[in-house]
Amino acid sequence: MATNAIKAAVQDSHIRPIIKTVSWRILAMIITGAVVYVYTGEIKKSGEISVVAGLILTFAYYLHERFWAWVRK
């Protein structure tokens, strides 16, 4: 029964995009940081850029998911 409750919560129209957003942004921030580090050779700068880009793009992705959920209705 707990599994059904978790599945229902994840399928909720607001929770699912949040979970997808967070998991994708973690992966994307790691990739962004690695690419910036390759170009600059500066670990601090790559971390700063990854965090700023991650925050901005997380919000944009969530809005994108919500828009498509609205279109589907």
HUDAHU-V802261 format. One record per helix or strand of 3 or more residues. SS is the DSSP state (H for helix, E for strand). FROM is the first residue (numbers start at 1). LEN is the number of residues. If there is no record, write none. Layout:
# HUDAHU-V802261
((SS FROM LEN) (SS FROM LEN))
This chain:
# HUDAHU-V802261
((H 2 10) (H 15 26) (H 43 30))
